[in-house]
Amino acid sequence: MNAAVLTPPDIRARKGGEPLVCLTAYTTPVAKLVDPYCDVVLVGDSVGMVLHGLPSTVPVSLDMMVLHGQAVRRGLSRALMVVDLPFGSYEESPAQAFRSAARLLGETEAGAVKLEGGVAMADTIRFLNLRGVPVMAHIGLTPQAVNQFGGYKVQGRGDQATLVRQDAVAVAEAGAFAVVLEKVTDPLARDITADLKIPTIGIGASPACDGQILVVDDVLGLFTDFKPRFAKRYAELGRMADAAIAAYRDDVRARRFPGEEHVFGDAPRTKA
């Protein structure tokens, strides 16, 4: 029998306990692979870069998130599924955010949404939380604001540390059940983790965070356009796939494939 599906309160209750294991997924087969091992599976807007070849997450649409959310939902039986609200689908107003979140939850059966921003998004998080939409927050480096940051830069150094702290406190007080800290300096991430009453989930932050998240394609070595410093590759499936496809090409050109065992005769084969 499958374990019960994890919920946002379950994740929040893990504060200070066993570290939370989180990965992204964008397809049904990958969702099935990661589900037994993960507490949270994020359908991230990183899908735009990883699967669709986009230069950033900014062009990702709500339709795209719904499509991939539905695919991932079919592959999960235990982990909490969280879906990203894409750029432009929530920043205008809390009401816009609710409409977008309601669509994601209704059409994908996700357990929660994730949105980027701290102090500026606190009212929106509070608005959603009061209307039954669980929210995972995301502060530090927020990829949807990459143009404003001028690149994928580390956050929390020098005077920035105060701003990141303020963002962390704001999203927690607004009702977020967890917060992603991306590319935040280790000392600052440790302090925030100690101060907040909700779990922190690090990505390029600190081992002291209450959990960790990575893009699954980075973990498996499938996304090879670039490798973030904070990502650890546990396999090199991209290289293996390259070798397999090259071997297939060689077999086809040498007429070694298909072989007798791959084709069909005029009459069914009989067993000996």
C-alpha positions as semicolon CSV with decimal commas, in nm:
position;residue;x (nm);y (nm);z (nm)
1;M;0,000;0,000;0,000
2;N;0,129;0,347;-0,089
3;A;0,212;0,589;0,191
4;A;-0,027;0,880;0,240
5;V;0,024;1,178;0,011
6;L;0,224;1,447;0,188
7;T;0,057;1,782;0,247
8;P;0,182;2,137;0,316
9;P;0,119;2,095;0,692
10;D;0,331;1,777;0,681
11;I;0,615;1,971;0,521
12;R;0,585;2,259;0,765
13;A;0,593;2,014;1,057
14;R;0,936;1,892;0,940
15;K;1,098;2,219;1,053
16;G;1,419;2,130;1,234
17;G;1,367;1,758;1,171
18;E;1,483;1,512;0,909
19;P;1,597;1,712;0,604
20;L;1,341;1,751;0,327
21;V;1,434;1,596;-0,008
22;C;1,304;1,794;-0,305
23;L;1,354;1,766;-0,681
24;T;1,195;1,906;-0,993
25;A;1,002;1,696;-1,242
26;Y;0,833;1,791;-1,568
27;T;0,712;1,459;-1,711
28;T;0,523;1,150;-1,595
29;P;0,817;0,904;-1,625
30;V;1,050;1,126;-1,422
31;A;0,779;1,190;-1,164
32;K;0,747;0,812;-1,117
33;L;1,124;0,786;-1,070
34;V;1,157;1,057;-0,805
35;D;0,832;1,002;-0,613
36;P;0,956;0,721;-0,382
37;Y;1,253;0,930;-0,269
38;C;1,118;1,286;-0,246
39;D;0,908;1,476;0,004
40;V;0,837;1,757;-0,243
41;V;0,831;1,740;-0,623
42;L;0,836;2,082;-0,784
43;V;0,701;2,141;-1,132
44;G;0,935;2,433;-1,178
45;D;0,925;2,703;-1,440
46;S;1,281;2,587;-1,508
47;V;1,099;2,357;-1,751
48;G;1,123;2,643;-1,999
49;M;1,502;2,625;-2,005
50;V;1,547;2,252;-1,944
51;L;1,287;2,109;-2,184
52;H;1,186;2,395;-2,413
53;G;1,524;2,559;-2,480
54;L;1,419;2,903;-2,360
55;P;1,693;3,146;-2,251
56;S;1,533;3,205;-1,910
57;T;1,218;3,127;-1,713
58;V;1,060;3,462;-1,804
59;P;0,877;3,345;-2,123
60;V;0,714;3,044;-1,951
61;S;0,334;3,057;-1,968
62;L;0,059;2,943;-1,733
63;D;-0,059;2,702;-2,003
64;M;0,286;2,543;-2,005
65;M;0,280;2,499;-1,627
66;V;-0,065;2,342;-1,640
67;L;0,043;2,096;-1,911
68;H;0,354;1,981;-1,724
69;G;0,172;1,982;-1,390
70;Q;-0,086;1,741;-1,529
71;A;0,190;1,515;-1,659
72;V;0,373;1,508;-1,326
73;R;0,052;1,449;-1,130
74;R;0,003;1,120;-1,320
75;G;0,338;0,996;-1,193
76;L;0,308;1,081;-0,823
77;S;0,153;0,884;-0,542
78;R;0,330;1,012;-0,230
79;A;0,527;1,336;-0,266
80;L;0,371;1,680;-0,229
81;M;0,343;1,836;-0,575
82;V;0,413;2,209;-0,591
83;V;0,373;2,404;-0,916
84;D;0,542;2,735;-0,997
85;L;0,335;3,039;-1,078
86;P;0,511;3,171;-1,390
87;F;0,621;3,528;-1,450
88;G;0,332;3,763;-1,520
89;S;0,066;3,537;-1,371
90;Y;0,060;3,678;-1,016
91;E;0,254;4,005;-0,976
92;E;-0,023;4,241;-1,089
93;S;-0,249;4,187;-0,788
94;P;-0,350;3,933;-0,524
95;A;-0,669;3,873;-0,723
96;Q;-0,471;3,787;-1,035
97;A;-0,254;3,554;-0,829
98;F;-0,561;3,379;-0,690
99;R;-0,708;3,326;-1,037
100;S;-0,380;3,178;-1,161
101;A;-0,330;2,964;-0,851
102;A;-0,690;2,840;-0,861
103;R;-0,640;2,730;-1,219
104;L;-0,316;2,549;-1,137
105;L;-0,462;2,370;-0,836
106;G;-0,785;2,284;-1,016
107;E;-0,635;2,160;-1,342
108;T;-0,325;1,984;-1,207
109;E;-0,441;1,865;-0,862
110;A;-0,125;2,017;-0,715
111;G;-0,102;2,049;-0,339
112;A;0,049;2,399;-0,342
113;V;0,192;2,673;-0,559
114;K;0,527;2,849;-0,543
115;L;0,588;3,215;-0,617
116;E;0,894;3,434;-0,616
117;G;0,940;3,747;-0,406
118;G;0,962;3,854;-0,045
119;V;0,830;4,175;0,107
120;A;0,668;4,277;-0,222
121;M;0,470;3,952;-0,235
122;A;0,374;3,926;0,132
123;D;0,023;4,065;0,081
124;T;-0,031;3,825;-0,208
125;I;0,085;3,527;-0,003
126;R;-0,146;3,631;0,279
127;F;-0,437;3,674;0,035
128;L;-0,384;3,328;-0,112
129;N;-0,332;3,162;0,224
130;L;-0,659;3,303;0,359
131;R;-0,840;3,162;0,054
132;G;-0,714;2,808;0,085
133;V;-0,410;2,822;-0,143
134;P;-0,094;2,686;0,024
135;V;0,211;2,886;-0,083
136;M;0,579;2,797;-0,092
137;A;0,780;3,118;-0,111
138;H;1,106;3,174;-0,302
139;I;1,357;3,445;-0,211
140;G;1,722;3,530;-0,267
141;L;1,800;3,483;-0,634
142;T;1,458;3,477;-0,798
143;P;1,516;3,368;-1,161
144;Q;1,207;3,546;-1,294
145;A;1,377;3,873;-1,194
146;V;1,708;3,782;-1,358
147;N;1,694;4,091;-1,579
148;Q;1,662;4,312;-1,272
149;F;1,951;4,136;-1,098
150;G;2,169;4,162;-1,407
151;G;2,237;3,789;-1,409
152;Y;2,230;3,487;-1,182
153;K;2,422;3,649;-0,896
154;V;2,472;3,540;-0,536
155;Q;2,239;3,725;-0,298
156;G;2,285;3,836;0,062
157;R;2,634;3,984;0,057
158;G;2,701;4,313;0,231
159;D;2,400;4,542;0,259
160;Q;2,186;4,290;0,069
161;A;2,178;4,065;0,374
162;T;1,927;4,291;0,551
163;L;1,695;4,287;0,251
164;V;1,703;3,908;0,223
165;R;1,633;3,874;0,596
166;Q;1,336;4,108;0,561
167;D;1,205;3,901;0,271
168;A;1,235;3,581;0,474
169;V;1,048;3,722;0,772
170;A;0,780;3,876;0,549
171;V;0,690;3,553;0,366
172;A;0,686;3,351;0,687
173;E;0,460;3,601;0,862
174;A;0,233;3,611;0,556
175;G;0,164;3,238;0,588
176;A;0,403;3,058;0,352
177;F;0,449;2,697;0,470
178;A;0,810;2,684;0,346
179;V;1,058;2,908;0,167
180;V;1,320;2,836;-0,097
181;L;1,651;3,016;-0,047
182;E;1,833;3,033;-0,380
183;K;2,197;3,136;-0,415
184;V;2,200;3,295;-0,069
185;T;2,530;3,305;0,117
186;D;2,587;3,018;0,358
187;P;2,612;3,228;0,679
188;L;2,295;3,420;0,597
189;A;2,102;3,104;0,504
190;R;2,206;2,951;0,837
191;D;2,082;3,255;1,028
192;I;1,751;3,264;0,841
193;T;1,699;2,892;0,896
194;A;1,758;2,935;1,269
195;D;1,526;3,235;1,292
196;L;1,225;3,117;1,090
197;K;0,955;2,884;1,219
198;I;0,894;2,743;0,870
199;P;1,129;2,512;0,676
200;T;1,394;2,662;0,451
201;I;1,477;2,472;0,133
202;G;1,818;2,551;-0,007
203;I;1,945;2,560;-0,362
204;G;2,296;2,695;-0,361
205;A;2,241;2,814;-0,003
206;S;2,352;2,608;0,298
207;P;2,360;2,249;0,426
208;A;2,198;2,392;0,739
209;C;1,871;2,451;0,552
210;D;1,578;2,229;0,648
211;G;1,583;2,073;0,301
212;Q;1,747;2,084;-0,038
213;I;1,618;2,109;-0,395
214;L;1,787;2,065;-0,731
215;V;1,677;2,043;-1,092
216;V;1,651;1,670;-1,165
217;D;1,817;1,708;-1,505
218;D;2,124;1,855;-1,332
219;V;2,131;1,564;-1,086
220;L;2,113;1,310;-1,369
221;G;2,351;1,489;-1,604
222;L;2,085;1,536;-1,872
223;F;2,099;1,915;-1,894
224;T;2,445;1,994;-2,023
225;D;2,418;2,352;-2,155
226;F;2,579;2,465;-1,829
227;K;2,632;2,328;-1,478
228;P;2,552;2,555;-1,184
229;R;2,819;2,549;-0,916
230;F;2,560;2,444;-0,657
231;A;2,442;2,140;-0,856
232;K;2,596;1,798;-0,793
233;R;2,573;1,542;-1,071
234;Y;2,500;1,194;-0,947
235;A;2,498;1,041;-1,297
236;E;2,605;1,129;-1,651
237;L;2,301;1,012;-1,843
238;G;2,360;1,271;-2,112
239;R;2,691;1,109;-2,202
240;M;2,534;0,764;-2,190
241;A;2,253;0,878;-2,420
242;D;2,505;1,028;-2,663
243;A;2,695;0,698;-2,679
244;A;2,372;0,498;-2,723
245;I;2,245;0,719;-3,007
246;A;2,584;0,703;-3,179
247;A;2,577;0,322;-3,155
248;Y;2,227;0,319;-3,305
249;R;2,346;0,537;-3,593
250;D;2,638;0,301;-3,658
251;D;2,411;-0,006;-3,656
252;V;2,163;0,150;-3,896
253;R;2,429;0,262;-4,142
254;A;2,601;-0,078;-4,125
255;R;2,262;-0,254;-4,163
256;R;2,313;-0,435;-3,833
257;F;1,978;-0,298;-3,715
258;P;1,711;-0,412;-3,744
259;G;1,813;-0,773;-3,699
260;E;1,610;-1,087;-3,759
261;E;1,468;-1,064;-3,407
262;H;1,323;-0,718;-3,479
263;V;1,125;-0,795;-3,796
264;F;0,821;-1,007;-3,885
265;G;0,790;-1,296;-4,131
266;D;0,488;-1,410;-4,334
267;A;0,387;-1,663;-4,069
268;P;0,399;-1,637;-3,686
269;R;0,703;-1,793;-3,527
270;T;0,641;-2,118;-3,347
271;K;0,799;-2,204;-3,015
272;A;1,041;-2,499;-3,016
